[in-house]
Amino acid sequence: MFKRLWSPPSRSTFLQGLALGVTAALLWWFGHNTAISLDQHGISLGFGFLKQPANFEIGDTAWLHFSPDDSFVKAIAVGLLNTATVSVIGCTLAIVLGFVIGVLRLSRNPALSSLMRAFVELVRNTPLLLLLLFLAATLHGLPPTHQALQPLPGLFISDRGLVMPYPMISRLSGCFVIVLLLALLLWRRMGRRVGFAVVVATLAALAITFMLRRPVLAVPRLVRFNFTGGVTLSPEFAALLAALVLHHSAHISEVVRGAILAVPRGQKDAAHALGLSRMQTMLYVTIPQALRAMIPLLATNCVSLIKNSSLAVAIGFPDVVSVLNTTGNQTGHSIEAMLIMVVVYLTMSLTIAAVLNNYNTRLLRPVTRPA
């Protein structure tokens, strides 16, 4: 009777329940002691402070207007938007650059492959914080505003950052652009007919909004000692983006190179036997098979890039970490600020990982051909 009750399934269930109970007890004990300690120090938990005026300035607010009279919620939204912008653009550029470097490292040209290898080894063995500080100092050493470099008409580079033209469209047009991008991304899930109808309808609505209010290209101009018009990308934003892209592209290039080398030699020999050139073999045979091994590691690198974006606080870029640190110091609600920080980074990391894992699942799905 005892052996039947203590069978492997029963033993496994008992041990899992015991582990769950111990974990719950430890969490309760930790929370109870924390509440008592905070009460003894006169600290109360709550998120009501988010509605209060922030009373501090934020430098980089190109995408969302902010003033000191706005609430902490809007300040955190500005920091979150800055972090999301750097993360999305950084992941995209790092994957593209890393892919190119990884392929060029396999080039038969010794000079080119050696140059790529030297770049990868130099960047990989340089701490990211050191690279970030070096780029920030370099960008701040550019000419002043009245001596700004102008490589192209309407494009200025100075110690205040990069000033470039910016297309101004209405909010309604912007909403339709977002809907169009979502429809193109979800084309397969919606089906061809539904997706085609949504895309056509969105394009028609977008054309109507453009006719009612035409887009205007705001071209920057240098007026005395400042720029008017256009959009300004600060040196801190450029330094952070460049450091993240260079650092992670070097790691991604090794992922790409290893995945390409992992493709069996017989696949390449068969492609050459069919008359495909080396470039065609790389594009149509090697890379599609190597993608299956790349995607999980690409997801890991993108998650690391998102977390490493928190180093922006070292150069004064107002990302979500910097804004939440200022919020916690001003209000005394550091615990709530840390909790918001954890939720933000956890959400962004899981979102990027879920998108790439979904793409990896599609790659691994077996192709069913009609008989």
BAKE-81249 format. One line per 10 residues: number of its first residue (from 1); for each residue x, z, y of C-alpha. Coordinates in Angstrom, 3 decimals, decimal comma, padded with zeros to 6 digits. Layout:
// residues N
NUM> X:Z:Y; ... .
END
This chain:
// residues 371
1> 000,000:000,000:000,000; 002,812:000,919:002,410; 004,709:-002,285:001,647; 001,601:-004,326:002,383; 001,080:-002,582:005,730; 004,789:-002,941:006,567; 004,933:-006,627:005,741; 007,069:-008,913:007,985; 004,077:-010,073:010,122; 002,873:-006,488:010,629 .
11> 006,396:-005,285:011,375; 006,869:-008,061:013,918; 003,559:-007,233:015,632; 004,421:-003,533:015,763; 007,871:-004,128:017,236; 006,497:-006,522:019,868; 003,831:-004,022:020,852; 006,429:-001,241:021,030; 008,705:-003,358:023,237; 005,783:-004,229:025,505 .
21> 004,789:-000,568:025,797; 008,340:000,553:026,624; 008,632:-002,199:029,257; 005,313:-001,207:030,852; 006,355:002,460:030,888; 009,690:001,638:032,550; 007,967:-000,501:035,202; 005,446:002,275:035,914; 008,232:004,851:036,165; 010,238:002,633:038,510 .
31> 007,218:001,881:040,708; 006,137:005,528:040,816; 009,581:006,764:041,841; 009,889:004,005:044,442; 006,509:004,932:045,961; 007,487:008,625:046,121; 010,847:007,817:047,731; 009,261:005,532:050,335; 006,626:008,168:051,132; 009,303:010,817:051,642 .
41> 011,093:008,546:054,133; 007,868:007,665:055,937; 007,941:004,005:054,918; 004,629:002,325:054,160; 004,248:-000,918:052,253; 001,987:-003,692:053,462; 001,900:-007,209:054,850; -000,067:-006,517:058,016; 003,063:-007,019:060,131; 002,890:-010,763:059,423 .
51> 000,163:-011,137:062,066; 002,299:-009,586:064,819; 004,236:-011,722:067,352; 007,717:-012,581:066,145; 009,424:-012,109:069,545; 012,514:-014,118:068,589; 013,644:-017,706:068,965; 014,310:-020,209:066,188; 016,802:-022,971:066,950; 015,834:-025,710:064,470 .
61> 012,124:-026,356:064,900; 012,132:-030,144:064,939; 009,370:-030,362:062,345; 007,140:-027,499:063,525; 006,783:-026,171:067,082; 007,516:-022,459:067,388; 007,632:-019,981:070,263; 008,371:-016,220:070,349; 004,669:-015,519:070,917; 003,799:-016,962:067,503 .
71> 003,305:-014,680:064,521; 005,768:-013,845:061,769; 003,727:-016,044:059,444; 004,547:-019,122:061,503; 008,194:-018,055:061,766; 008,401:-017,806:057,978; 006,644:-021,183:057,716; 009,320:-022,720:059,959; 012,085:-021,243:057,802; 010,335:-022,371:054,626 .
81> 009,941:-025,898:055,986; 013,646:-026,013:056,895; 014,613:-024,809:053,412; 012,272:-027,280:051,720; 013,583:-030,148:053,861; 017,204:-029,389:053,033; 016,387:-028,887:049,344; 014,367:-032,074:048,845; 016,744:-034,323:050,803; 019,756:-032,616:049,251 .
91> 018,506:-033,021:045,669; 017,718:-036,691:046,238; 021,065:-037,529:047,863; 023,065:-035,424:045,388; 021,503:-037,220:042,399; 022,082:-040,654:043,935; 025,664:-039,921:045,016; 026,514:-038,129:041,778; 025,128:-041,021:039,754; 027,276:-043,531:041,670 .
101> 030,420:-041,394:041,390; 029,848:-040,773:037,676; 029,555:-044,512:036,983; 032,576:-045,348:039,151; 034,696:-042,801:037,287; 034,290:-045,031:034,228; 035,496:-048,089:036,120; 038,333:-050,148:034,655; 039,956:-050,196:038,091; 042,601:-047,418:037,936 .
111> 042,697:-046,928:041,710; 038,901:-046,543:041,992; 038,520:-044,256:038,987; 041,483:-042,124:040,134; 040,023:-041,833:043,631; 036,664:-040,682:042,236; 038,379:-038,215:039,935; 040,401:-036,763:042,817; 037,205:-036,342:044,871; 035,394:-034,610:042,006 .
121> 038,261:-032,247:041,243; 038,780:-031,397:044,914; 035,121:-030,644:045,609; 034,439:-028,841:042,332; 037,401:-026,504:042,843; 036,513:-025,710:046,477; 034,100:-022,786:046,987; 030,813:-023,965:048,439; 030,914:-021,383:051,235; 034,394:-022,540:052,278 .
131> 033,256:-026,176:052,272; 030,201:-025,226:054,337; 032,239:-023,345:056,951; 034,771:-026,190:057,166; 032,062:-028,819:057,758; 030,295:-026,636:060,331; 033,530:-026,102:062,268; 034,316:-029,824:062,096; 030,894:-030,862:063,406; 031,071:-028,352:066,251 .
141> 034,402:-029,924:067,212; 032,782:-033,278:068,037; 032,743:-034,586:071,651; 030,348:-032,908:074,119; 027,019:-034,401:075,110; 028,188:-036,474:078,065; 030,913:-038,022:075,863; 028,707:-038,489:072,802; 029,616:-041,163:070,299; 027,119:-044,023:070,039 .
151> 027,790:-046,071:066,880; 024,395:-047,817:067,176; 021,893:-048,289:070,015; 019,732:-045,174:070,258; 021,990:-043,161:067,920; 024,164:-040,402:069,411; 026,641:-038,045:067,729; 027,952:-035,010:069,610; 028,609:-031,308:069,225; 024,848:-030,803:069,476 .
161> 024,232:-032,820:066,329; 022,790:-036,203:065,485; 020,173:-037,635:067,851; 018,269:-040,645:066,518; 014,995:-042,533:067,091; 011,853:-041,028:065,676; 008,559:-042,829:064,885; 005,623:-040,995:066,430; 002,315:-041,385:064,591; -000,975:-039,538:064,786 .
171> -001,771:-036,646:062,481; -004,484:-038,676:060,770; -001,992:-041,448:060,023; 000,434:-038,888:058,676; -002,256:-037,537:056,328; -002,950:-041,051:055,025; 000,782:-041,617:054,453; 000,922:-038,431:052,354; -002,161:-039,525:050,383; -000,551:-042,920:049,769 .
181> 002,655:-041,337:048,443; 000,663:-039,029:046,150; -001,388:-041,969:044,874; 001,775:-043,909:044,042; 003,240:-040,893:042,232; 000,052:-040,269:040,230; -000,602:-043,961:039,541; -000,306:-043,673:035,770; -002,422:-040,542:035,454; -005,254:-041,972:037,518 .
191> -005,257:-045,251:035,618; -004,597:-048,730:036,923; -008,069:-049,408:038,301; -008,544:-046,031:039,987; -004,969:-045,993:041,262; -005,268:-049,524:042,645; -008,559:-048,661:044,377; -007,094:-045,487:045,926; -003,972:-047,299:047,149; -005,963:-050,183:048,649 .
201> -008,414:-047,804:050,360; -005,585:-045,687:051,746; -003,727:-048,743:053,046; -006,903:-050,003:054,739; -007,521:-046,604:056,366; -003,879:-046,445:057,431; -004,079:-049,913:058,999; -007,209:-048,893:060,941; -005,536:-045,737:062,285; -002,486:-047,774:063,310 .
211> -004,732:-050,195:065,216; -006,552:-047,359:066,966; -003,321:-045,580:067,846; -000,203:-047,628:067,408; 002,983:-045,890:066,253; 005,569:-045,401:068,980; 009,301:-045,331:068,362; 010,764:-042,553:070,501; 014,283:-043,771:071,345; 016,612:-041,055:072,700 .
221> 018,329:-041,496:076,058; 021,186:-039,582:077,612; 020,033:-038,084:080,915; 022,837:-036,209:082,666; 023,914:-033,537:080,180; 021,031:-033,678:077,701; 019,054:-036,086:075,522; 015,405:-036,977:075,986; 013,240:-038,441:073,249; 014,021:-038,949:069,600 .
231> 014,740:-036,225:067,074; 017,838:-034,027:066,923; 019,451:-032,910:063,694; 021,589:-029,891:064,511; 025,219:-029,530:063,347; 024,145:-026,587:061,185; 021,555:-028,718:059,384; 024,022:-031,578:058,894; 026,787:-029,236:057,677; 024,490:-027,488:055,214 .
241> 023,080:-030,753:053,888; 026,526:-032,378:053,572; 028,042:-029,342:051,829; 025,204:-029,103:049,310; 025,227:-032,842:048,602; 029,008:-033,078:048,178; 029,265:-029,952:046,031; 026,417:-030,752:043,665; 027,066:-034,486:043,498; 030,507:-033,670:042,072 .
251> 028,890:-031,603:039,327; 026,186:-034,208:038,707; 028,823:-036,944:038,388; 030,313:-035,094:035,422; 026,861:-034,851:033,853; 026,368:-038,600:034,302; 029,819:-039,440:032,974; 029,400:-037,239:029,901; 025,945:-038,644:029,133; 027,205:-042,229:029,374 .
261> 030,176:-041,495:027,125; 027,813:-039,866:024,608; 025,994:-043,158:023,985; 027,199:-044,533:020,616; 029,801:-047,246:020,837; 027,771:-049,417:018,479; 025,048:-049,807:021,112; 027,547:-051,286:023,568; 029,114:-053,533:020,926; 025,690:-054,839:019,963 .
271> 024,875:-055,584:023,607; 028,141:-057,470:024,049; 027,448:-059,386:020,830; 024,116:-060,507:022,310; 025,952:-061,967:025,292; 025,259:-059,228:027,860; 027,908:-058,633:030,486; 029,460:-055,199:031,073; 027,181:-054,589:034,065; 024,074:-055,680:032,150 .
281> 025,060:-053,477:029,235; 025,414:-050,521:031,586; 022,056:-051,146:033,307; 019,869:-052,128:030,364; 021,446:-050,370:027,370; 023,731:-047,469:028,262; 022,029:-045,808:031,234; 018,456:-045,773:029,775; 019,770:-043,969:026,687; 021,999:-041,646:028,712 .
291> 019,067:-040,556:030,900; 017,651:-038,525:028,025; 020,736:-036,329:028,029; 021,022:-036,181:031,832; 017,585:-034,916:032,887; 017,810:-031,260:031,706; 021,193:-030,803:033,404; 019,978:-032,605:036,537; 017,109:-030,108:036,719; 019,621:-027,250:036,460 .
301> 021,736:-028,698:039,277; 018,688:-029,187:041,517; 017,610:-025,575:040,960; 021,158:-024,441:041,791; 021,090:-026,529:044,981; 017,848:-024,858:046,078; 019,294:-021,399:045,529; 022,607:-022,291:047,189; 020,729:-023,413:050,305; 020,443:-019,693:051,122 .
311> 024,110:-019,886:052,266; 022,686:-021,355:055,482; 022,627:-017,827:056,854; 026,462:-017,993:057,052; 026,383:-020,739:059,722; 023,248:-019,656:061,576; 020,828:-022,265:060,251; 017,281:-020,773:060,356; 016,255:-021,179:056,733; 013,736:-018,899:055,061 .
321> 016,415:-016,317:054,179; 017,641:-016,061:057,777; 014,100:-015,806:059,167; 013,067:-013,179:056,611; 016,229:-011,145:057,269; 015,413:-011,117:060,986; 011,808:-010,238:060,187; 012,830:-007,322:057,978; 015,294:-005,980:060,564; 012,740:-006,109:063,381 .
331> 009,751:-004,674:061,517; 011,432:-002,375:059,007; 009,539:-004,047:056,146; 012,626:-005,213:054,290; 011,053:-004,746:050,854; 008,124:-007,032:051,700; 010,532:-009,586:053,187; 012,603:-009,555:049,987; 009,469:-009,969:047,870; 008,436:-013,012:049,929 .
341> 011,948:-014,396:049,529; 011,808:-013,987:045,748; 008,410:-015,681:045,530; 009,539:-018,594:047,719; 012,690:-019,394:045,751; 011,001:-018,818:042,410; 008,183:-021,190:043,351; 010,500:-023,921:044,627; 012,843:-023,678:041,634; 010,018:-023,749:039,096 .
351> 008,384:-026,693:040,882; 011,555:-028,811:040,808; 012,228:-027,841:037,194; 008,646:-028,681:036,187; 008,803:-032,128:037,825; 012,073:-033,069:036,124; 010,983:-031,576:032,783; 007,781:-033,599:032,971; 009,850:-036,733:033,515; 012,107:-035,725:030,613 .
361> 009,044:-035,327:028,367; 007,968:-038,859:029,222; 011,416:-040,171:028,361; 011,385:-038,438:024,984; 007,857:-039,572:024,151; 007,971:-042,093:021,293; 006,867:-045,616:022,191; 003,806:-046,711:020,183; 003,610:-050,432:019,671; 000,512:-052,235:018,429 .
371> 000,735:-053,465:014,863 .
END
